[in-house]
Amino acid sequence: MTAMAVRALGVVIEEDAVVDTPDAYKVSDWAAGAVAFTVERGMINLDEDGNVNPDIGALRSEAAVTLSKLLEYMETVEGS
């Protein structure tokens, strides 16, 4: 979900960025840049162990929060 949202909004990301979480090995290569981007900016809530849990689907509420934070970021970038 995160990778699709980031790409749909046209956010510029580093495709070869490294996800810095204990479960980073679970993040698909094609999604790593987008996941790293959102984790670094606090747009994704990590679990109590600092994991992003890419193998578990996001709840609607989690997706809504992430999308809201992405949109706020886009407004900030476009406004500067």
CNS distance restraints for C-alpha pairs under 8 A (distance, minus, plus):
assign (resid   1 and name CA) (resid   5 and name CA) 6.16 0.50 0.50
assign (resid   1 and name CA) (resid  58 and name CA) 7.71 0.50 0.50
assign (resid   1 and name CA) (resid  63 and name CA) 7.55 0.50 0.50
assign (resid   2 and name CA) (resid   6 and name CA) 6.09 0.50 0.50
assign (resid   2 and name CA) (resid  31 and name CA) 7.92 0.50 0.50
assign (resid   2 and name CA) (resid  34 and name CA) 6.65 0.50 0.50
assign (resid   2 and name CA) (resid  35 and name CA) 6.48 0.50 0.50
assign (resid   2 and name CA) (resid  38 and name CA) 7.83 0.50 0.50
assign (resid   2 and name CA) (resid  66 and name CA) 7.66 0.50 0.50
assign (resid   3 and name CA) (resid   7 and name CA) 6.14 0.50 0.50
assign (resid   3 and name CA) (resid  31 and name CA) 5.31 0.50 0.50
assign (resid   3 and name CA) (resid  33 and name CA) 7.94 0.50 0.50
assign (resid   3 and name CA) (resid  34 and name CA) 4.98 0.50 0.50
assign (resid   3 and name CA) (resid  35 and name CA) 6.49 0.50 0.50
assign (resid   4 and name CA) (resid   8 and name CA) 5.92 0.50 0.50
assign (resid   5 and name CA) (resid   9 and name CA) 6.19 0.50 0.50
assign (resid   5 and name CA) (resid  67 and name CA) 7.13 0.50 0.50
assign (resid   6 and name CA) (resid  10 and name CA) 6.42 0.50 0.50
assign (resid   6 and name CA) (resid  11 and name CA) 5.55 0.50 0.50
assign (resid   6 and name CA) (resid  34 and name CA) 6.19 0.50 0.50
assign (resid   6 and name CA) (resid  70 and name CA) 7.41 0.50 0.50
assign (resid   7 and name CA) (resid  11 and name CA) 6.03 0.50 0.50
assign (resid   7 and name CA) (resid  34 and name CA) 7.81 0.50 0.50
assign (resid   9 and name CA) (resid  74 and name CA) 7.93 0.50 0.50
assign (resid  11 and name CA) (resid  74 and name CA) 7.59 0.50 0.50
assign (resid  13 and name CA) (resid  33 and name CA) 6.05 0.50 0.50
assign (resid  13 and name CA) (resid  34 and name CA) 6.43 0.50 0.50
assign (resid  13 and name CA) (resid  37 and name CA) 6.62 0.50 0.50
assign (resid  14 and name CA) (resid  33 and name CA) 5.42 0.50 0.50
assign (resid  14 and name CA) (resid  34 and name CA) 7.85 0.50 0.50
assign (resid  14 and name CA) (resid  37 and name CA) 7.90 0.50 0.50
assign (resid  15 and name CA) (resid  30 and name CA) 7.73 0.50 0.50
assign (resid  15 and name CA) (resid  32 and name CA) 7.03 0.50 0.50
assign (resid  15 and name CA) (resid  33 and name CA) 4.47 0.50 0.50
assign (resid  15 and name CA) (resid  34 and name CA) 7.47 0.50 0.50
assign (resid  16 and name CA) (resid  32 and name CA) 7.18 0.50 0.50
assign (resid  16 and name CA) (resid  33 and name CA) 5.87 0.50 0.50
assign (resid  17 and name CA) (resid  32 and name CA) 6.42 0.50 0.50
assign (resid  17 and name CA) (resid  33 and name CA) 4.84 0.50 0.50
assign (resid  17 and name CA) (resid  36 and name CA) 6.26 0.50 0.50
assign (resid  17 and name CA) (resid  37 and name CA) 7.91 0.50 0.50
assign (resid  18 and name CA) (resid  24 and name CA) 7.99 0.50 0.50
assign (resid  18 and name CA) (resid  32 and name CA) 6.49 0.50 0.50
assign (resid  18 and name CA) (resid  33 and name CA) 6.92 0.50 0.50
assign (resid  18 and name CA) (resid  36 and name CA) 6.14 0.50 0.50
assign (resid  19 and name CA) (resid  24 and name CA) 5.47 0.50 0.50
assign (resid  19 and name CA) (resid  27 and name CA) 7.87 0.50 0.50
assign (resid  19 and name CA) (resid  32 and name CA) 6.16 0.50 0.50
assign (resid  19 and name CA) (resid  33 and name CA) 7.52 0.50 0.50
assign (resid  19 and name CA) (resid  35 and name CA) 6.63 0.50 0.50
assign (resid  19 and name CA) (resid  36 and name CA) 4.56 0.50 0.50
assign (resid  19 and name CA) (resid  39 and name CA) 7.66 0.50 0.50
assign (resid  20 and name CA) (resid  24 and name CA) 6.40 0.50 0.50
assign (resid  20 and name CA) (resid  36 and name CA) 7.09 0.50 0.50
assign (resid  21 and name CA) (resid  50 and name CA) 6.07 0.50 0.50
assign (resid  21 and name CA) (resid  51 and name CA) 5.57 0.50 0.50
assign (resid  21 and name CA) (resid  52 and name CA) 6.86 0.50 0.50
assign (resid  22 and name CA) (resid  49 and name CA) 7.93 0.50 0.50
assign (resid  22 and name CA) (resid  50 and name CA) 6.70 0.50 0.50
assign (resid  22 and name CA) (resid  51 and name CA) 5.79 0.50 0.50
assign (resid  23 and name CA) (resid  27 and name CA) 7.56 0.50 0.50
assign (resid  23 and name CA) (resid  51 and name CA) 5.59 0.50 0.50
assign (resid  23 and name CA) (resid  52 and name CA) 6.82 0.50 0.50
assign (resid  23 and name CA) (resid  53 and name CA) 6.93 0.50 0.50
assign (resid  24 and name CA) (resid  51 and name CA) 7.83 0.50 0.50
assign (resid  24 and name CA) (resid  52 and name CA) 7.69 0.50 0.50
assign (resid  26 and name CA) (resid  53 and name CA) 7.71 0.50 0.50
assign (resid  26 and name CA) (resid  54 and name CA) 6.47 0.50 0.50
assign (resid  26 and name CA) (resid  55 and name CA) 7.13 0.50 0.50
assign (resid  27 and name CA) (resid  31 and name CA) 6.59 0.50 0.50
assign (resid  27 and name CA) (resid  32 and name CA) 6.00 0.50 0.50
assign (resid  27 and name CA) (resid  35 and name CA) 7.92 0.50 0.50
assign (resid  27 and name CA) (resid  54 and name CA) 5.96 0.50 0.50
assign (resid  28 and name CA) (resid  32 and name CA) 6.14 0.50 0.50
assign (resid  29 and name CA) (resid  33 and name CA) 7.98 0.50 0.50
assign (resid  31 and name CA) (resid  35 and name CA) 6.08 0.50 0.50
assign (resid  32 and name CA) (resid  36 and name CA) 5.89 0.50 0.50
assign (resid  33 and name CA) (resid  37 and name CA) 6.11 0.50 0.50
assign (resid  34 and name CA) (resid  38 and name CA) 6.31 0.50 0.50
assign (resid  35 and name CA) (resid  39 and name CA) 6.01 0.50 0.50
assign (resid  36 and name CA) (resid  40 and name CA) 5.95 0.50 0.50
assign (resid  37 and name CA) (resid  41 and name CA) 6.47 0.50 0.50
assign (resid  38 and name CA) (resid  42 and name CA) 6.13 0.50 0.50
assign (resid  38 and name CA) (resid  43 and name CA) 4.88 0.50 0.50
assign (resid  38 and name CA) (resid  44 and name CA) 5.95 0.50 0.50
assign (resid  39 and name CA) (resid  43 and name CA) 5.96 0.50 0.50
assign (resid  39 and name CA) (resid  44 and name CA) 5.54 0.50 0.50
assign (resid  39 and name CA) (resid  45 and name CA) 7.85 0.50 0.50
assign (resid  43 and name CA) (resid  65 and name CA) 7.64 0.50 0.50
assign (resid  43 and name CA) (resid  66 and name CA) 5.33 0.50 0.50
assign (resid  43 and name CA) (resid  69 and name CA) 5.76 0.50 0.50
assign (resid  43 and name CA) (resid  70 and name CA) 7.06 0.50 0.50
assign (resid  44 and name CA) (resid  52 and name CA) 7.60 0.50 0.50
assign (resid  44 and name CA) (resid  62 and name CA) 7.88 0.50 0.50
assign (resid  44 and name CA) (resid  66 and name CA) 5.90 0.50 0.50
assign (resid  45 and name CA) (resid  52 and name CA) 7.38 0.50 0.50
assign (resid  45 and name CA) (resid  62 and name CA) 7.77 0.50 0.50
assign (resid  46 and name CA) (resid  50 and name CA) 5.12 0.50 0.50
assign (resid  46 and name CA) (resid  51 and name CA) 5.28 0.50 0.50
assign (resid  46 and name CA) (resid  52 and name CA) 5.04 0.50 0.50
assign (resid  46 and name CA) (resid  53 and name CA) 7.80 0.50 0.50
assign (resid  47 and name CA) (resid  51 and name CA) 5.38 0.50 0.50
assign (resid  47 and name CA) (resid  52 and name CA) 6.70 0.50 0.50
assign (resid  47 and name CA) (resid  53 and name CA) 7.84 0.50 0.50
assign (resid  58 and name CA) (resid  62 and name CA) 5.92 0.50 0.50
assign (resid  58 and name CA) (resid  63 and name CA) 6.08 0.50 0.50
assign (resid  59 and name CA) (resid  63 and name CA) 6.19 0.50 0.50
assign (resid  60 and name CA) (resid  64 and name CA) 6.03 0.50 0.50
assign (resid  61 and name CA) (resid  65 and name CA) 6.27 0.50 0.50
assign (resid  62 and name CA) (resid  66 and name CA) 6.24 0.50 0.50
assign (resid  63 and name CA) (resid  67 and name CA) 6.07 0.50 0.50
assign (resid  64 and name CA) (resid  68 and name CA) 6.00 0.50 0.50
assign (resid  65 and name CA) (resid  69 and name CA) 6.19 0.50 0.50
assign (resid  66 and name CA) (resid  70 and name CA) 6.17 0.50 0.50
assign (resid  67 and name CA) (resid  71 and name CA) 6.12 0.50 0.50
assign (resid  68 and name CA) (resid  72 and name CA) 6.21 0.50 0.50
assign (resid  69 and name CA) (resid  73 and name CA) 6.15 0.50 0.50
assign (resid  70 and name CA) (resid  74 and name CA) 6.22 0.50 0.50
assign (resid  71 and name CA) (resid  75 and name CA) 6.24 0.50 0.50
assign (resid  72 and name CA) (resid  76 and name CA) 6.29 0.50 0.50
assign (resid  73 and name CA) (resid  77 and name CA) 6.19 0.50 0.50
assign (resid  74 and name CA) (resid  78 and name CA) 5.93 0.50 0.50
assign (resid  75 and name CA) (resid  79 and name CA) 5.79 0.50 0.50
assign (resid  76 and name CA) (resid  80 and name CA) 6.34 0.50 0.50
